[in-house]
Amino acid sequence: MLAPKLTVISFGSQRRELHMRSLGLLKERFHSVEWLESDRPEPMGDWVWCVPPQCVLTLGALLHVQGVVEENAGGIHLFPVLREFREGGAALDALQKVSDHLPMLRQFSILMKASAWRALFADRQPYEISELGLSGLEKDILSRSIPVQRHPESVRSEEPALKLDWKQIYLRSRNWLDPMEVVANWQRRGTAIVCFVRTPGLSTVKPAFAREVGKDFAETFYRTSLEAVEGLLEKVKEREPIFPHWAIHEPHAVTHPLWSGLTCLKQGEQTEPQNMGRLYGELLLKYRSVFFLGCDCPQLSASLLTESLEILRKPGFVVGPTSNGHWYLWGGNVALPEHFWDCVAGQELEFWDGFAKKLSAFGDTRVQKTLTLVQSTEDLGAFTQQTQDPSEYSPRQFEALKKLALLGLQASH
């Protein structure tokens, strides 16, 4: 089997000896290597690696790139660039330290599949790509919320004395000099958690359960489940920057006393997936990540929710599936296209089928353990088995779970 073909695109001039050394190292590890300048970026290889001027390929970075390529890994991979000034001296040593530590001067070499390059930059003219430079490409990728993987291994860039890429510094400093975070926007560091709910008395809740045990009993069970969910969120909020919301089915019920505990949102008037997609996109502009919780799964523990929040420290998604093919939890921090949420009324269940697989096309997706939604009396046994030790819950949530267990016993007899 032939090794993958690699195209290297150089964003700056290369000294002849560095160029020949780099080519020699690359040709030892790849079937063919194509070296292009950034003003002629029409890659023919399977992979594209964008590198800085006067590039020195370190062995660690080169071996890691080889591993990424051979594994046919997805996503976009960033390798930091360390600047080295050819002439020495105390002043240049100080300049070296400044360029290595100021965020606006840091730069990455960028590795991606050729298909990703064409999808991102095929509509740009060659001179536009050259003008963007490495920092511009990186900024363009990050602005689209595309998942990237940052690697510790670095390449080096030999710079002439006191010669810095002032265009790069300007591009970086425009963001760096913006107010980092105004007080009104501090929640951008946190996670929005949204619970889709219906108002008992105004809409039918738990319809299958209600047909078995009666409307009033089903509403009591539902209200107690909501109590458990609020208790869960209170405990998690003690250790994580979360911002809980009720997303309410009835537009006129946002001021209902039942929903006074959390911020209220309107679900919308489209199908459930479309409403959820709209809220996900809107909230992702304000928060670091967005989670949705199901209120029919009150046994969800604080440790499981916290673990799911931790997963989204990196770009991607997390899904908690249910035994009936739905979800009790899902969250993400990567933007999704509007058409992803297309769903015809009456086909919501079909939409959620294979949801985690659909998300995985847009980013790394982790699947948590399966839990059971309480939608009928048949689910009560699994609910009881999945309820954990009291230490996993806040006192408020555990009290609600004890009430639900008693209600479950009544419903089963």
C-alpha beads as a LAMMPS data file, in Angstrom:
LAMMPS data file: protein, C-alpha beads

413 atoms
412 bonds

1 atom types
1 bond types

-500.0 500.0 xlo xhi
-500.0 500.0 ylo yhi
-500.0 500.0 zlo zhi

Masses

1 110.0

Atoms # bond

1 1 1 0.000 0.000 0.000
2 1 1 1.421 3.366 -1.030
3 1 1 1.986 6.010 1.618
4 1 1 -0.298 9.082 1.339
5 1 1 0.726 11.976 -0.879
6 1 1 1.490 15.247 0.891
7 1 1 1.340 18.825 -0.348
8 1 1 3.326 21.410 1.630
9 1 1 2.266 25.027 1.140
10 1 1 4.869 27.543 2.245
11 1 1 3.628 30.897 3.560
12 1 1 6.916 32.753 3.074
13 1 1 10.363 32.384 1.526
14 1 1 12.546 29.361 2.329
15 1 1 16.330 29.308 2.494
16 1 1 17.676 26.758 -0.012
17 1 1 19.440 24.576 2.585
18 1 1 16.342 24.489 4.810
19 1 1 14.152 23.717 1.824
20 1 1 16.328 20.796 0.666
21 1 1 16.628 19.398 4.191
22 1 1 12.865 19.567 4.687
23 1 1 12.202 17.856 1.344
24 1 1 14.638 15.094 2.205
25 1 1 12.937 14.399 5.544
26 1 1 9.474 14.460 3.990
27 1 1 10.340 12.137 1.099
28 1 1 11.586 9.531 3.569
29 1 1 8.057 9.275 5.002
30 1 1 5.626 10.000 2.179
31 1 1 5.045 8.449 -1.252
32 1 1 5.321 11.841 -2.885
33 1 1 5.784 15.391 -1.667
34 1 1 4.655 18.492 -3.509
35 1 1 6.013 21.856 -2.326
36 1 1 3.988 24.933 -3.318
37 1 1 4.141 28.634 -2.543
38 1 1 1.066 30.225 -0.993
39 1 1 0.415 32.306 -4.122
40 1 1 -0.041 29.056 -6.131
41 1 1 -2.026 26.869 -3.708
42 1 1 -3.575 24.168 -5.873
43 1 1 -2.707 21.037 -3.895
44 1 1 -2.709 17.640 -5.614
45 1 1 -1.808 15.580 -2.528
46 1 1 -4.127 13.685 -0.195
47 1 1 -3.108 15.956 2.685
48 1 1 -2.122 19.624 2.892
49 1 1 0.358 21.022 5.423
50 1 1 0.670 24.827 5.612
51 1 1 4.042 25.882 7.076
52 1 1 5.693 29.212 8.015
53 1 1 8.624 30.974 6.317
54 1 1 12.149 29.628 6.929
55 1 1 10.519 26.426 8.167
56 1 1 12.544 23.894 10.175
57 1 1 10.685 20.580 10.497
58 1 1 11.406 19.112 13.917
59 1 1 11.483 15.326 14.199
60 1 1 8.702 15.231 16.812
61 1 1 6.304 17.246 14.674
62 1 1 7.216 15.304 11.533
63 1 1 6.604 11.925 13.174
64 1 1 3.314 13.137 14.593
65 1 1 2.167 14.422 11.202
66 1 1 3.092 11.045 9.717
67 1 1 0.960 9.315 12.369
68 1 1 -2.039 11.589 11.778
69 1 1 -1.848 11.029 8.017
70 1 1 -1.417 7.255 8.220
71 1 1 -4.361 6.945 10.626
72 1 1 -6.428 8.979 8.142
73 1 1 -7.586 11.046 11.116
74 1 1 -10.380 13.543 10.631
75 1 1 -10.508 17.197 11.610
76 1 1 -7.851 19.892 11.319
77 1 1 -4.542 19.639 13.176
78 1 1 -2.538 22.589 14.493
79 1 1 1.185 22.409 15.334
80 1 1 2.688 25.462 17.079
81 1 1 5.441 27.465 15.419
82 1 1 8.465 28.473 17.517
83 1 1 10.376 31.489 16.212
84 1 1 14.165 31.392 16.204
85 1 1 16.234 34.445 15.294
86 1 1 19.411 33.641 13.367
87 1 1 21.575 36.354 14.949
88 1 1 22.116 36.157 18.719
89 1 1 22.498 38.779 21.415
90 1 1 20.688 39.825 24.584
91 1 1 18.221 42.044 22.721
92 1 1 17.260 39.213 20.388
93 1 1 16.956 36.788 23.288
94 1 1 14.466 39.171 24.866
95 1 1 12.633 39.500 21.548
96 1 1 12.542 35.690 21.310
97 1 1 10.843 35.463 24.698
98 1 1 8.321 38.150 23.773
99 1 1 7.400 36.455 20.480
100 1 1 7.026 33.069 22.211
101 1 1 4.748 34.298 24.982
102 1 1 2.502 37.000 23.572
103 1 1 -0.736 35.337 22.392
104 1 1 -1.075 37.699 19.445
105 1 1 2.314 36.545 18.099
106 1 1 1.752 32.810 18.420
107 1 1 1.171 30.930 15.206
108 1 1 0.291 27.415 14.100
109 1 1 1.233 25.319 11.119
110 1 1 -1.951 23.690 9.822
111 1 1 -2.484 20.120 8.610
112 1 1 -5.734 19.010 6.951
113 1 1 -7.085 16.653 4.337
114 1 1 -7.144 17.995 0.779
115 1 1 -10.943 17.669 0.811
116 1 1 -11.100 19.994 3.829
117 1 1 -8.800 22.493 2.075
118 1 1 -11.060 22.549 -0.993
119 1 1 -14.198 22.928 1.128
120 1 1 -12.707 25.847 3.042
121 1 1 -10.686 27.744 0.441
122 1 1 -11.715 26.648 -3.081
123 1 1 -13.777 29.846 -3.510
124 1 1 -10.785 32.105 -2.720
125 1 1 -8.412 33.532 -5.273
126 1 1 -4.731 32.514 -4.881
127 1 1 -3.678 36.034 -3.909
128 1 1 -6.360 36.079 -1.188
129 1 1 -4.943 32.917 0.387
130 1 1 -1.420 34.325 0.232
131 1 1 -2.597 37.596 1.787
132 1 1 -4.381 35.787 4.578
133 1 1 -1.178 34.161 5.752
134 1 1 -1.020 31.406 8.345
135 1 1 -2.617 33.525 11.059
136 1 1 -5.448 34.461 8.695
137 1 1 -6.098 30.813 7.793
138 1 1 -6.124 29.856 11.453
139 1 1 -8.502 32.690 12.308
140 1 1 -10.803 31.731 9.412
141 1 1 -10.941 28.098 10.573
142 1 1 -11.637 28.997 14.194
143 1 1 -14.291 31.568 13.266
144 1 1 -16.309 28.797 11.605
145 1 1 -16.278 26.719 14.820
146 1 1 -14.591 23.855 12.978
147 1 1 -13.189 21.215 15.372
148 1 1 -9.407 21.397 15.587
149 1 1 -6.846 19.320 17.433
150 1 1 -3.850 21.122 18.873
151 1 1 -0.639 19.104 19.118
152 1 1 2.250 19.892 21.473
153 1 1 4.938 19.084 18.902
154 1 1 6.163 22.208 17.122
155 1 1 7.914 23.278 13.938
156 1 1 10.467 26.088 14.039
157 1 1 10.776 29.226 11.991
158 1 1 14.160 30.930 11.534
159 1 1 13.654 34.678 11.290
160 1 1 16.167 37.328 10.235
161 1 1 17.202 39.704 13.019
162 1 1 14.444 42.074 14.131
163 1 1 12.215 41.047 11.251
164 1 1 8.715 40.149 12.357
165 1 1 5.555 39.596 10.353
166 1 1 3.904 42.909 11.200
167 1 1 0.841 42.048 9.184
168 1 1 0.364 38.995 11.377
169 1 1 0.891 41.101 14.507
170 1 1 -1.740 43.572 13.288
171 1 1 -4.275 40.838 12.496
172 1 1 -3.754 39.266 15.905
173 1 1 -3.713 42.552 17.838
174 1 1 -7.122 43.645 16.490
175 1 1 -8.698 40.840 18.497
176 1 1 -6.211 41.083 21.330
177 1 1 -6.936 44.773 21.884
178 1 1 -10.716 44.316 21.894
179 1 1 -12.299 44.340 25.372
180 1 1 -11.660 40.759 26.482
181 1 1 -14.990 40.319 28.208
182 1 1 -17.505 42.975 29.190
183 1 1 -19.370 42.349 32.427
184 1 1 -22.710 41.823 30.637
185 1 1 -21.181 39.040 28.553
186 1 1 -19.317 37.073 31.232
187 1 1 -21.600 34.033 30.748
188 1 1 -19.675 33.308 27.505
189 1 1 -17.370 31.276 29.744
190 1 1 -20.230 29.056 30.915
191 1 1 -22.686 26.480 29.596
192 1 1 -26.367 26.992 28.855
193 1 1 -28.537 24.085 29.992
194 1 1 -32.015 23.924 28.475
195 1 1 -34.892 21.712 29.681
196 1 1 -37.805 21.328 27.243
197 1 1 -41.017 21.299 29.302
198 1 1 -44.810 21.413 29.064
199 1 1 -47.053 23.124 31.598
200 1 1 -49.335 20.706 33.499
201 1 1 -52.944 21.808 33.206
202 1 1 -52.285 23.646 29.946
203 1 1 -50.866 20.716 27.939
204 1 1 -50.988 16.947 28.261
205 1 1 -47.887 15.639 30.032
206 1 1 -46.664 12.027 29.958
207 1 1 -49.616 10.903 27.775
208 1 1 -48.825 7.143 27.768
209 1 1 -48.379 7.177 31.539
210 1 1 -51.588 9.205 31.969
211 1 1 -53.605 6.627 30.036
212 1 1 -52.441 3.965 32.500
213 1 1 -52.630 5.795 35.834
214 1 1 -54.820 8.846 35.202
215 1 1 -54.151 12.474 34.291
216 1 1 -53.791 13.818 37.871
217 1 1 -51.359 11.083 38.901
218 1 1 -49.236 11.626 35.776
219 1 1 -49.101 15.381 36.446
220 1 1 -47.992 14.778 40.047
221 1 1 -45.226 12.473 38.808
222 1 1 -44.169 15.074 36.218
223 1 1 -44.025 17.934 38.746
224 1 1 -41.918 15.807 41.086
225 1 1 -39.572 14.978 38.198
226 1 1 -39.153 18.691 37.561
227 1 1 -38.308 19.136 41.249
228 1 1 -35.581 16.484 40.884
229 1 1 -34.154 18.222 37.800
230 1 1 -34.015 21.589 39.604
231 1 1 -32.219 19.900 42.496
232 1 1 -29.721 18.373 40.068
233 1 1 -28.998 21.740 38.466
234 1 1 -28.572 23.409 41.857
235 1 1 -25.879 20.891 42.839
236 1 1 -23.995 21.079 39.547
237 1 1 -24.134 24.880 39.616
238 1 1 -22.089 24.825 42.830
239 1 1 -19.045 23.531 40.911
240 1 1 -19.641 24.398 37.236
241 1 1 -20.507 27.724 35.507
242 1 1 -23.911 26.645 34.167
243 1 1 -26.911 28.787 33.234
244 1 1 -30.129 26.714 33.387
245 1 1 -33.247 27.525 31.339
246 1 1 -36.778 26.214 30.953
247 1 1 -37.836 26.047 27.284
248 1 1 -41.626 26.182 27.533
249 1 1 -43.978 24.594 25.026
250 1 1 -46.878 27.052 25.499
251 1 1 -45.949 30.592 24.367
252 1 1 -48.300 32.225 26.900
253 1 1 -46.978 30.196 29.873
254 1 1 -43.525 31.785 30.284
255 1 1 -44.841 33.739 33.297
256 1 1 -46.500 30.677 34.892
257 1 1 -45.513 30.348 38.613
258 1 1 -44.235 26.801 38.024
259 1 1 -41.351 28.155 35.928
260 1 1 -40.224 30.911 38.290
261 1 1 -37.060 29.041 39.353
262 1 1 -35.077 29.344 36.085
263 1 1 -34.730 31.644 33.071
264 1 1 -37.601 31.016 30.654
265 1 1 -37.444 30.623 26.873
266 1 1 -40.140 29.907 24.304
267 1 1 -39.675 26.634 22.441
268 1 1 -41.070 27.964 19.165
269 1 1 -43.780 26.911 16.757
270 1 1 -41.948 24.436 14.506
271 1 1 -41.137 20.763 15.079
272 1 1 -39.194 19.812 18.205
273 1 1 -35.850 19.320 16.340
274 1 1 -36.245 22.641 14.505
275 1 1 -37.086 24.493 17.725
276 1 1 -34.128 22.883 19.428
277 1 1 -31.805 23.732 16.548
278 1 1 -32.840 27.390 16.633
279 1 1 -32.224 27.629 20.393
280 1 1 -28.906 25.771 20.067
281 1 1 -27.657 28.230 17.439
282 1 1 -28.848 31.316 19.364
283 1 1 -27.413 30.220 22.706
284 1 1 -24.107 29.108 21.195
285 1 1 -23.482 32.769 20.319
286 1 1 -23.637 33.634 24.039
287 1 1 -22.238 30.574 25.818
288 1 1 -19.212 28.293 25.530
289 1 1 -21.440 25.250 25.021
290 1 1 -25.145 24.324 25.092
291 1 1 -26.795 21.318 26.760
292 1 1 -30.335 19.965 26.552
293 1 1 -31.800 17.799 29.325
294 1 1 -34.870 15.611 29.311
295 1 1 -37.153 16.079 32.323
296 1 1 -38.431 12.477 32.078
297 1 1 -35.083 11.198 33.388
298 1 1 -34.921 12.459 37.015
299 1 1 -32.379 9.758 38.016
300 1 1 -29.597 11.553 36.073
301 1 1 -26.802 12.084 38.619
302 1 1 -24.679 15.162 39.211
303 1 1 -21.482 13.198 38.491
304 1 1 -22.758 12.045 35.078
305 1 1 -23.831 15.562 34.101
306 1 1 -20.507 17.008 35.326
307 1 1 -18.590 14.368 33.351
308 1 1 -20.565 15.325 30.236
309 1 1 -19.749 18.999 30.783
310 1 1 -16.058 18.085 31.077
311 1 1 -16.159 16.305 27.718
312 1 1 -17.011 19.614 26.046
313 1 1 -13.804 21.240 27.235
314 1 1 -12.790 20.212 23.701
315 1 1 -14.767 20.872 20.487
316 1 1 -17.470 18.319 19.753
317 1 1 -20.670 16.801 21.097
318 1 1 -21.873 14.470 23.847
319 1 1 -25.060 12.372 23.810
320 1 1 -26.763 10.398 26.570
321 1 1 -29.012 7.854 24.794
322 1 1 -32.182 6.306 26.203
323 1 1 -33.386 2.735 25.936
324 1 1 -36.210 3.788 23.591
325 1 1 -33.936 5.444 21.001
326 1 1 -34.291 9.037 22.258
327 1 1 -31.903 10.993 24.523
328 1 1 -31.882 12.207 28.119
329 1 1 -28.966 14.581 27.549
330 1 1 -27.080 16.020 24.626
331 1 1 -24.790 18.991 24.230
332 1 1 -22.295 20.598 21.900
333 1 1 -20.032 23.559 21.259
334 1 1 -19.760 23.317 17.449
335 1 1 -22.129 25.189 15.142
336 1 1 -24.461 23.039 13.026
337 1 1 -25.944 23.984 9.625
338 1 1 -29.592 24.991 9.605
339 1 1 -30.585 22.113 7.313
340 1 1 -29.304 19.618 9.917
341 1 1 -32.533 20.215 11.856
342 1 1 -34.964 19.715 8.967
343 1 1 -37.829 17.579 10.236
344 1 1 -41.381 17.087 8.964
345 1 1 -44.159 17.335 11.558
346 1 1 -45.051 13.889 12.861
347 1 1 -41.613 12.437 12.096
348 1 1 -39.770 13.593 15.210
349 1 1 -39.041 10.049 16.407
350 1 1 -37.435 9.199 13.068
351 1 1 -35.279 12.327 13.350
352 1 1 -33.771 11.238 16.677
353 1 1 -32.955 7.771 15.351
354 1 1 -29.170 7.579 15.087
355 1 1 -28.768 11.126 16.439
356 1 1 -25.226 10.568 17.755
357 1 1 -24.117 9.258 14.351
358 1 1 -25.580 12.336 12.630
359 1 1 -23.692 14.636 15.016
360 1 1 -20.409 12.755 14.477
361 1 1 -20.285 14.058 10.888
362 1 1 -19.670 17.547 12.343
363 1 1 -17.352 16.809 15.257
364 1 1 -16.046 14.300 17.759
365 1 1 -19.086 12.772 19.514
366 1 1 -18.963 10.952 22.855
367 1 1 -21.804 8.636 23.866
368 1 1 -22.610 8.264 27.582
369 1 1 -24.285 5.283 29.257
370 1 1 -27.894 4.478 28.395
371 1 1 -30.673 5.492 30.825
372 1 1 -34.438 4.973 30.778
373 1 1 -37.055 7.697 30.335
374 1 1 -40.114 7.210 32.540
375 1 1 -42.887 7.287 29.948
376 1 1 -45.041 4.358 31.084
377 1 1 -45.410 2.042 34.075
378 1 1 -43.137 -0.469 32.309
379 1 1 -40.242 1.967 32.757
380 1 1 -40.560 2.221 36.555
381 1 1 -38.492 -0.904 37.264
382 1 1 -35.497 0.328 35.269
383 1 1 -35.892 3.797 36.826
384 1 1 -35.623 2.288 40.327
385 1 1 -32.547 0.228 39.386
386 1 1 -30.804 3.268 37.863
387 1 1 -31.375 5.469 40.939
388 1 1 -28.006 5.658 42.669
389 1 1 -26.527 6.310 46.100
390 1 1 -27.752 9.507 47.884
391 1 1 -24.248 11.008 47.601
392 1 1 -24.779 11.272 43.821
393 1 1 -27.648 13.733 44.304
394 1 1 -28.426 16.984 46.069
395 1 1 -30.757 16.657 49.101
396 1 1 -33.552 18.265 47.067
397 1 1 -33.112 15.855 44.157
398 1 1 -32.894 12.798 46.405
399 1 1 -36.067 13.775 48.277
400 1 1 -37.838 14.107 44.919
401 1 1 -36.511 10.694 43.861
402 1 1 -37.885 9.096 47.058
403 1 1 -41.303 10.624 46.299
404 1 1 -41.097 9.270 42.747
405 1 1 -40.238 5.799 44.058
406 1 1 -43.363 5.842 46.258
407 1 1 -45.471 7.088 43.354
408 1 1 -44.021 4.297 41.235
409 1 1 -45.051 1.699 43.811
410 1 1 -48.591 3.105 43.822
411 1 1 -48.729 3.060 40.010
412 1 1 -47.546 -0.558 39.870
413 1 1 -50.244 -1.871 42.207

Bonds

1 1 1 2
2 1 2 3
3 1 3 4
4 1 4 5
5 1 5 6
6 1 6 7
7 1 7 8
8 1 8 9
9 1 9 10
10 1 10 11
11 1 11 12
12 1 12 13
13 1 13 14
14 1 14 15
15 1 15 16
16 1 16 17
17 1 17 18
18 1 18 19
19 1 19 20
20 1 20 21
21 1 21 22
22 1 22 23
23 1 23 24
24 1 24 25
25 1 25 26
26 1 26 27
27 1 27 28
28 1 28 29
29 1 29 30
30 1 30 31
31 1 31 32
32 1 32 33
33 1 33 34
34 1 34 35
35 1 35 36
36 1 36 37
37 1 37 38
38 1 38 39
39 1 39 40
40 1 40 41
41 1 41 42
42 1 42 43
43 1 43 44
44 1 44 45
45 1 45 46
46 1 46 47
47 1 47 48
48 1 48 49
49 1 49 50
50 1 50 51
51 1 51 52
52 1 52 53
53 1 53 54
54 1 54 55
55 1 55 56
56 1 56 57
57 1 57 58
58 1 58 59
59 1 59 60
60 1 60 61
61 1 61 62
62 1 62 63
63 1 63 64
64 1 64 65
65 1 65 66
66 1 66 67
67 1 67 68
68 1 68 69
69 1 69 70
70 1 70 71
71 1 71 72
72 1 72 73
73 1 73 74
74 1 74 75
75 1 75 76
76 1 76 77
77 1 77 78
78 1 78 79
79 1 79 80
80 1 80 81
81 1 81 82
82 1 82 83
83 1 83 84
84 1 84 85
85 1 85 86
86 1 86 87
87 1 87 88
88 1 88 89
89 1 89 90
90 1 90 91
91 1 91 92
92 1 92 93
93 1 93 94
94 1 94 95
95 1 95 96
96 1 96 97
97 1 97 98
98 1 98 99
99 1 99 100
100 1 100 101
101 1 101 102
102 1 102 103
103 1 103 104
104 1 104 105
105 1 105 106
106 1 106 107
107 1 107 108
108 1 108 109
109 1 109 110
110 1 110 111
111 1 111 112
112 1 112 113
113 1 113 114
114 1 114 115
115 1 115 116
116 1 116 117
117 1 117 118
118 1 118 119
119 1 119 120
120 1 120 121
121 1 121 122
122 1 122 123
123 1 123 124
124 1 124 125
125 1 125 126
126 1 126 127
127 1 127 128
128 1 128 129
129 1 129 130
130 1 130 131
131 1 131 132
132 1 132 133
133 1 133 134
134 1 134 135
135 1 135 136
136 1 136 137
137 1 137 138
138 1 138 139
139 1 139 140
140 1 140 141
141 1 141 142
142 1 142 143
143 1 143 144
144 1 144 145
145 1 145 146
146 1 146 147
147 1 147 148
148 1 148 149
149 1 149 150
150 1 150 151
151 1 151 152
152 1 152 153
153 1 153 154
154 1 154 155
155 1 155 156
156 1 156 157
157 1 157 158
158 1 158 159
159 1 159 160
160 1 160 161
161 1 161 162
162 1 162 163
163 1 163 164
164 1 164 165
165 1 165 166
166 1 166 167
167 1 167 168
168 1 168 169
169 1 169 170
170 1 170 171
171 1 171 172
172 1 172 173
173 1 173 174
174 1 174 175
175 1 175 176
176 1 176 177
177 1 177 178
178 1 178 179
179 1 179 180
180 1 180 181
181 1 181 182
182 1 182 183
183 1 183 184
184 1 184 185
185 1 185 186
186 1 186 187
187 1 187 188
188 1 188 189
189 1 189 190
190 1 190 191
191 1 191 192
192 1 192 193
193 1 193 194
194 1 194 195
195 1 195 196
196 1 196 197
197 1 197 198
198 1 198 199
199 1 199 200
200 1 200 201
201 1 201 202
202 1 202 203
203 1 203 204
204 1 204 205
205 1 205 206
206 1 206 207
207 1 207 208
208 1 208 209
209 1 209 210
210 1 210 211
211 1 211 212
212 1 212 213
213 1 213 214
214 1 214 215
215 1 215 216
216 1 216 217
217 1 217 218
218 1 218 219
219 1 219 220
220 1 220 221
221 1 221 222
222 1 222 223
223 1 223 224
224 1 224 225
225 1 225 226
226 1 226 227
227 1 227 228
228 1 228 229
229 1 229 230
230 1 230 231
231 1 231 232
232 1 232 233
233 1 233 234
234 1 234 235
235 1 235 236
236 1 236 237
237 1 237 238
238 1 238 239
239 1 239 240
240 1 240 241
241 1 241 242
242 1 242 243
243 1 243 244
244 1 244 245
245 1 245 246
246 1 246 247
247 1 247 248
248 1 248 249
249 1 249 250
250 1 250 251
251 1 251 252
252 1 252 253
253 1 253 254
254 1 254 255
255 1 255 256
256 1 256 257
257 1 257 258
258 1 258 259
259 1 259 260
260 1 260 261
261 1 261 262
262 1 262 263
263 1 263 264
264 1 264 265
265 1 265 266
266 1 266 267
267 1 267 268
268 1 268 269
269 1 269 270
270 1 270 271
271 1 271 272
272 1 272 273
273 1 273 274
274 1 274 275
275 1 275 276
276 1 276 277
277 1 277 278
278 1 278 279
279 1 279 280
280 1 280 281
281 1 281 282
282 1 282 283
283 1 283 284
284 1 284 285
285 1 285 286
286 1 286 287
287 1 287 288
288 1 288 289
289 1 289 290
290 1 290 291
291 1 291 292
292 1 292 293
293 1 293 294
294 1 294 295
295 1 295 296
296 1 296 297
297 1 297 298
298 1 298 299
299 1 299 300
300 1 300 301
301 1 301 302
302 1 302 303
303 1 303 304
304 1 304 305
305 1 305 306
306 1 306 307
307 1 307 308
308 1 308 309
309 1 309 310
310 1 310 311
311 1 311 312
312 1 312 313
313 1 313 314
314 1 314 315
315 1 315 316
316 1 316 317
317 1 317 318
318 1 318 319
319 1 319 320
320 1 320 321
321 1 321 322
322 1 322 323
323 1 323 324
324 1 324 325
325 1 325 326
326 1 326 327
327 1 327 328
328 1 328 329
329 1 329 330
330 1 330 331
331 1 331 332
332 1 332 333
333 1 333 334
334 1 334 335
335 1 335 336
336 1 336 337
337 1 337 338
338 1 338 339
339 1 339 340
340 1 340 341
341 1 341 342
342 1 342 343
343 1 343 344
344 1 344 345
345 1 345 346
346 1 346 347
347 1 347 348
348 1 348 349
349 1 349 350
350 1 350 351
351 1 351 352
352 1 352 353
353 1 353 354
354 1 354 355
355 1 355 356
356 1 356 357
357 1 357 358
358 1 358 359
359 1 359 360
360 1 360 361
361 1 361 362
362 1 362 363
363 1 363 364
364 1 364 365
365 1 365 366
366 1 366 367
367 1 367 368
368 1 368 369
369 1 369 370
370 1 370 371
371 1 371 372
372 1 372 373
373 1 373 374
374 1 374 375
375 1 375 376
376 1 376 377
377 1 377 378
378 1 378 379
379 1 379 380
380 1 380 381
381 1 381 382
382 1 382 383
383 1 383 384
384 1 384 385
385 1 385 386
386 1 386 387
387 1 387 388
388 1 388 389
389 1 389 390
390 1 390 391
391 1 391 392
392 1 392 393
393 1 393 394
394 1 394 395
395 1 395 396
396 1 396 397
397 1 397 398
398 1 398 399
399 1 399 400
400 1 400 401
401 1 401 402
402 1 402 403
403 1 403 404
404 1 404 405
405 1 405 406
406 1 406 407
407 1 407 408
408 1 408 409
409 1 409 410
410 1 410 411
411 1 411 412
412 1 412 413
